[in-house]
Amino acid sequence: MASEAFRLDFEEPIYALEKRVRQLEATEPKSAQLHEELRAKRRELADVTRTVYSQLDAWQIVRVARYPDRPKFSDYTNMVFDEFVELHGDKFYGDDRALQTGFAKLNEYKILLVGHQKGKTLKERNECYFGCAHPEGYRKAMAKMRLAAKFKMPIICLIDTPGAYPGIGAEERGQAQVIAESMFTMSLLPVPIICVVIGEGGSGGALGIGVGDRVGVLQFAYYSVISPEGCAGILWKSHKFAEDAARALRLTSDNLLELGAVDDVIEEPLGAAHRNPHQMATRLKIYLLRTLRELLEIPEEELLARRYARFRRIGHFIEEAPACDLD
């Protein structure tokens, strides 16, 4: 469990029950009455957790997606994939730690793995710029994806970023241009591409590695054109309205599925991924294997045509003409 500073206020009933369960588990010797109380508290804990997480609003889901104990890219490389050999550098400027790439094995499949890395300790987070990639990160990803396509290797992208790095240096090195180029490159790669939002999916930073044949999102992750704080700063001129912005952006998994922005929602364990990372990793692995088998059956030309059509469909809506009295 994270420190007190990172506790989620809406989880307070859960924390209280978890504490009581731990106390009962540590009590020795265990009488029949104690065993019965322990079973009752565990049932109550499960019921309360289910109730709390079934009633989360958009801003609360954003906070869950950002929770420090939520599994990161490095966790999934260890729990989902059999091997991971990292590939460094963009051969132009440097090696961006916020966007990692490497060859990996997923059961019998050899794949290229690309993902945002936020880091766990403060030192790691600073080194990774809290998951905000620079242009060299996207150039590195493009180079490795082209290499994967050359060897007919499928590509899996795990997205977890509040957005691309907004600094002056990144802009000077062509941040917007390289994100657009990365999206264009991914749209033409003749191999299956699976993208999954595992935490935050913010702005162009997420889209830069988000063009795939299937796009999935974890149940309590979010995917948005802009962060709630950024939206609030533009529309309300204050980050204090981030909660209102989160609701307006319709960035939660159920909204995304309804709007056609994602293809699949991957259910998280009871109480979200941070409560049971191994179970979350198992569910993610099952999803990746099933989807990869389906995509490998599709001929190359059809795969590219479907990918193009999928992204062309996003954003379609029906606008009704306002009723008016012509008399």
C-alpha positions as CSV (number, residue, x, y, z in Angstrom):
1,M,0.0,0.0,0.0
2,A,1.2,3.5,-0.8
3,S,2.0,6.0,1.9
4,E,-0.6,8.1,3.7
5,A,0.1,11.0,1.3
6,F,-1.1,9.0,-1.7
7,R,-4.3,7.4,-0.1
8,L,-7.4,7.9,-2.1
9,D,-10.1,9.5,0.0
10,F,-13.0,7.5,-1.5
11,E,-11.2,4.3,-0.5
12,E,-11.2,5.1,3.3
13,P,-13.9,2.5,4.0
14,I,-11.8,-0.1,2.2
15,Y,-8.6,0.9,4.1
16,A,-10.5,0.5,7.4
17,L,-11.7,-3.0,6.6
18,E,-8.3,-4.0,5.2
19,K,-6.7,-2.9,8.5
20,R,-9.2,-5.0,10.5
21,V,-8.7,-8.0,8.3
22,R,-4.9,-7.8,8.8
23,Q,-5.4,-7.5,12.5
24,L,-7.6,-10.6,12.6
25,E,-5.1,-12.6,10.4
26,A,-2.3,-11.7,12.7
27,T,-4.2,-12.8,15.9
28,E,-3.0,-16.0,17.4
29,P,-4.4,-18.5,18.4
30,K,-7.5,-18.4,16.1
31,S,-10.7,-19.5,17.8
32,A,-13.8,-20.6,15.9
33,Q,-15.3,-17.2,16.7
34,L,-12.3,-15.4,15.3
35,H,-12.4,-17.5,12.1
36,E,-16.0,-16.6,11.6
37,E,-15.4,-12.9,12.2
38,L,-12.5,-13.0,9.7
39,R,-14.7,-14.6,7.0
40,A,-17.4,-12.0,7.6
41,K,-14.9,-9.2,7.4
42,R,-13.5,-10.5,4.1
43,R,-16.9,-10.8,2.6
44,E,-17.7,-7.2,3.8
45,L,-14.4,-6.0,2.4
46,A,-15.2,-7.5,-1.0
47,D,-18.7,-6.1,-1.0
48,V,-17.6,-2.6,0.0
49,T,-14.8,-2.6,-2.5
50,R,-17.2,-3.7,-5.3
51,T,-19.6,-0.9,-4.3
52,V,-17.0,1.8,-4.2
53,Y,-15.5,0.9,-7.5
54,S,-18.9,0.6,-9.2
55,Q,-19.7,4.2,-8.3
56,L,-16.5,6.1,-9.3
57,D,-16.9,9.3,-11.3
58,A,-14.5,10.4,-14.1
59,W,-12.1,12.3,-11.9
60,Q,-11.9,9.5,-9.4
61,I,-11.0,7.1,-12.2
62,V,-8.2,9.6,-13.3
63,R,-6.8,9.4,-9.8
64,V,-6.9,5.6,-9.8
65,A,-5.1,5.6,-13.2
66,R,-2.3,7.8,-11.6
67,Y,-2.1,5.9,-8.3
68,P,1.6,5.3,-7.5
69,D,1.2,1.6,-6.7
70,R,-0.6,0.9,-10.0
71,P,1.5,-1.6,-12.1
72,K,3.9,0.1,-14.5
73,F,5.4,-0.9,-17.9
74,S,8.4,-2.5,-16.1
75,D,6.0,-4.6,-14.0
76,Y,4.3,-6.0,-17.0
77,T,7.5,-6.7,-18.8
78,N,8.3,-9.0,-15.9
79,M,4.9,-10.5,-15.2
80,V,3.4,-10.8,-18.8
81,F,6.4,-11.5,-21.0
82,D,8.9,-14.3,-20.8
83,E,11.9,-12.2,-21.9
84,F,12.6,-8.6,-22.5
85,V,15.8,-7.3,-24.2
86,E,15.8,-3.5,-24.2
87,L,16.9,-1.6,-27.3
88,H,18.3,1.9,-26.7
89,G,18.9,5.1,-28.6
90,D,17.4,6.9,-31.6
91,K,20.8,7.3,-33.4
92,F,20.2,11.0,-33.7
93,Y,20.1,12.6,-30.3
94,G,20.0,10.2,-27.3
95,D,18.1,7.6,-25.3
96,D,14.8,8.7,-23.9
97,R,14.1,6.8,-20.7
98,A,10.4,7.7,-20.8
99,L,9.7,5.5,-23.8
100,Q,11.3,2.1,-23.7
101,T,11.5,-0.5,-26.5
102,G,12.8,-4.0,-26.8
103,F,12.4,-7.5,-28.1
104,A,10.2,-9.8,-26.0
105,K,8.6,-13.2,-26.0
106,L,4.9,-13.8,-25.3
107,N,4.6,-17.5,-25.0
108,E,5.5,-18.8,-28.4
109,Y,5.5,-15.4,-30.1
110,K,8.5,-13.1,-30.6
111,I,7.3,-9.5,-30.5
112,L,8.6,-5.9,-30.2
113,L,7.4,-4.3,-27.0
114,V,7.1,-0.5,-26.8
115,G,5.9,1.4,-23.7
116,H,5.9,4.4,-21.5
117,Q,7.9,4.1,-18.3
118,K,7.1,6.3,-15.4
119,G,9.4,4.9,-12.7
120,K,8.6,4.0,-9.2
121,T,11.0,5.9,-6.9
122,L,11.4,9.7,-7.1
123,K,14.8,9.2,-8.7
124,E,13.4,6.9,-11.4
125,R,10.5,9.2,-12.1
126,N,12.8,12.1,-12.6
127,E,15.0,10.0,-15.0
128,C,11.8,9.0,-16.9
129,Y,10.3,12.5,-16.8
130,F,7.2,11.0,-15.2
131,G,6.5,9.1,-18.4
132,C,6.5,12.2,-20.7
133,A,8.5,11.3,-23.8
134,H,10.8,13.5,-25.8
135,P,11.2,13.5,-29.6
136,E,14.1,11.1,-29.3
137,G,11.8,8.6,-27.6
138,Y,9.4,8.6,-30.5
139,R,12.3,8.4,-33.0
140,K,13.6,5.5,-31.1
141,A,10.2,3.8,-31.2
142,M,9.8,4.3,-34.9
143,A,13.3,2.9,-35.7
144,K,12.6,-0.2,-33.6
145,M,9.1,-0.7,-35.1
146,R,10.6,-0.5,-38.6
147,L,13.1,-3.2,-37.5
148,A,10.3,-5.3,-36.2
149,A,8.4,-5.0,-39.5
150,K,11.5,-6.0,-41.4
151,F,11.6,-9.3,-39.4
152,K,7.8,-9.8,-39.5
153,M,7.5,-9.4,-35.7
154,P,4.2,-8.2,-34.2
155,I,4.3,-5.0,-32.1
156,I,2.7,-4.4,-28.7
157,C,2.5,-0.9,-27.2
158,L,1.7,-0.2,-23.6
159,I,0.6,3.4,-23.1
160,D,0.9,5.2,-19.8
161,T,1.7,8.9,-20.1
162,P,0.1,12.2,-19.0
163,G,1.3,13.6,-22.4
164,A,4.5,14.2,-24.4
165,Y,7.2,16.3,-22.6
166,P,6.2,20.0,-23.0
167,G,9.6,21.6,-22.5
168,I,11.3,24.1,-24.8
169,G,14.0,21.6,-25.8
170,A,11.5,19.0,-26.9
171,E,9.7,21.6,-29.0
172,E,12.9,22.7,-30.6
173,R,13.7,19.1,-31.5
174,G,10.3,18.7,-33.3
175,Q,8.0,17.2,-30.7
176,A,4.7,17.7,-32.7
177,Q,6.3,16.7,-36.0
178,V,7.8,13.5,-34.7
179,I,4.5,12.4,-33.1
180,A,2.7,12.9,-36.4
181,E,5.5,11.0,-38.2
182,S,5.2,8.2,-35.7
183,M,1.4,7.9,-36.2
184,F,1.9,7.9,-40.0
185,T,4.7,5.2,-39.7
186,M,2.5,3.0,-37.5
187,S,-0.4,3.2,-39.9
188,L,1.7,1.6,-42.7
189,L,3.6,-1.1,-40.8
190,P,2.7,-4.5,-42.4
191,V,2.6,-6.4,-39.1
192,P,-0.1,-6.7,-36.4
193,I,0.0,-3.9,-33.8
194,I,-1.8,-4.0,-30.4
195,C,-2.0,-0.9,-28.2
196,V,-3.2,-1.0,-24.6
197,V,-3.7,2.0,-22.3
198,I,-2.6,0.6,-18.9
199,G,-2.8,3.9,-16.9
200,E,-2.9,7.4,-18.3
201,G,-3.5,8.0,-22.0
202,G,-2.9,11.7,-22.4
203,S,-2.9,13.7,-25.6
204,G,-0.4,13.3,-28.4
205,G,2.0,11.6,-26.0
206,A,-0.3,8.6,-26.0
207,L,-1.3,8.8,-29.7
208,G,2.4,8.7,-30.7
209,I,2.4,5.0,-30.1
210,G,-1.4,4.5,-30.2
211,V,-2.1,3.6,-33.8
212,G,-2.9,-0.1,-33.9
213,D,-5.1,-2.8,-35.3
214,R,-6.6,-3.2,-31.8
215,V,-6.7,-0.6,-29.1
216,G,-7.6,-1.8,-25.6
217,V,-7.9,0.1,-22.3
218,L,-7.8,-1.2,-18.8
219,Q,-11.0,-0.7,-16.9
220,F,-9.8,2.1,-14.6
221,A,-7.4,3.8,-17.1
222,Y,-8.3,6.8,-19.1
223,Y,-7.6,8.0,-22.7
224,S,-8.0,11.6,-23.7
225,V,-7.1,14.3,-26.1
226,I,-5.8,16.3,-23.2
227,S,-5.3,15.9,-19.4
228,P,-8.2,17.2,-17.2
229,E,-5.9,19.9,-15.8
230,G,-4.8,21.0,-19.2
231,C,-8.5,21.2,-20.4
232,A,-9.5,23.1,-17.2
233,G,-6.6,25.6,-17.8
234,I,-7.8,26.3,-21.3
235,L,-11.6,26.4,-20.8
236,W,-11.9,27.5,-17.2
237,K,-8.5,29.3,-16.8
238,S,-7.8,27.3,-13.7
239,H,-6.7,23.7,-12.9
240,K,-9.2,23.8,-10.0
241,F,-11.9,22.8,-12.5
242,A,-10.1,19.5,-13.4
243,E,-12.9,17.5,-12.0
244,D,-15.5,19.2,-14.3
245,A,-13.1,18.8,-17.2
246,A,-12.8,15.1,-16.6
247,R,-16.5,14.6,-16.8
248,A,-16.8,16.7,-19.9
249,L,-14.0,14.9,-21.7
250,R,-15.7,11.5,-21.5
251,L,-12.3,9.8,-21.0
252,T,-13.3,6.7,-19.0
253,S,-13.3,3.2,-20.5
254,D,-17.0,2.9,-20.8
255,N,-17.2,6.2,-22.7
256,L,-14.3,5.3,-24.9
257,L,-15.9,2.0,-25.9
258,E,-19.3,3.7,-26.6
259,L,-17.5,6.3,-28.8
260,G,-15.5,3.8,-30.7
261,A,-12.2,5.2,-29.6
262,V,-11.1,1.8,-28.2
263,D,-12.0,-1.7,-29.2
264,D,-11.9,-3.5,-25.9
265,V,-12.0,-2.8,-22.2
266,I,-9.9,-5.2,-20.0
267,E,-11.6,-5.8,-16.7
268,E,-9.4,-5.1,-13.6
269,P,-9.3,-7.1,-10.4
270,L,-11.6,-6.2,-7.6
271,G,-10.4,-2.8,-6.2
272,A,-8.4,-2.0,-9.4
273,A,-5.0,-3.2,-10.7
274,H,-2.9,-1.9,-7.8
275,R,-4.6,-4.3,-5.4
276,N,-3.7,-7.4,-7.4
277,P,-1.0,-6.7,-10.0
278,H,-0.4,-10.4,-10.8
279,Q,-4.1,-11.0,-11.6
280,M,-4.1,-7.9,-13.7
281,A,-1.0,-9.1,-15.6
282,T,-2.7,-12.5,-16.2
283,R,-5.8,-10.8,-17.7
284,L,-3.6,-8.6,-19.8
285,K,-1.6,-11.6,-21.1
286,I,-4.8,-13.5,-22.0
287,Y,-6.1,-10.5,-23.9
288,L,-2.8,-10.0,-25.8
289,L,-2.5,-13.7,-26.7
290,R,-6.1,-13.9,-27.9
291,T,-5.9,-10.7,-29.9
292,L,-2.5,-11.6,-31.4
293,R,-3.7,-15.0,-32.6
294,E,-6.7,-13.3,-34.3
295,L,-4.6,-10.6,-36.0
296,L,-2.0,-13.1,-37.3
297,E,-4.7,-14.8,-39.3
298,I,-5.5,-11.6,-41.3
299,P,-3.6,-11.1,-44.6
300,E,-1.3,-8.1,-44.8
301,E,-3.3,-6.1,-47.2
302,E,-6.5,-6.6,-45.3
303,L,-4.8,-5.8,-42.0
304,L,-3.6,-2.4,-43.3
305,A,-7.0,-1.6,-44.9
306,R,-8.8,-2.4,-41.6
307,R,-6.4,-0.3,-39.6
308,Y,-6.9,2.6,-41.9
309,A,-10.7,2.2,-41.8
310,R,-10.7,1.9,-38.0
311,F,-9.1,5.3,-37.4
312,R,-11.2,7.0,-40.2
313,R,-14.3,5.9,-38.3
314,I,-13.3,7.6,-35.0
315,G,-15.1,11.0,-34.6
316,H,-18.2,10.3,-36.6
317,F,-21.3,11.6,-35.0
318,I,-24.9,12.5,-35.9
319,E,-25.9,16.1,-35.5
320,E,-29.6,16.9,-35.5
321,A,-30.8,20.1,-36.9
322,P,-32.4,22.3,-34.2
323,A,-36.1,22.5,-34.3
324,C,-37.4,25.8,-35.4
325,D,-40.6,27.4,-36.3
326,L,-40.6,28.8,-39.9
327,D,-43.9,30.6,-39.5
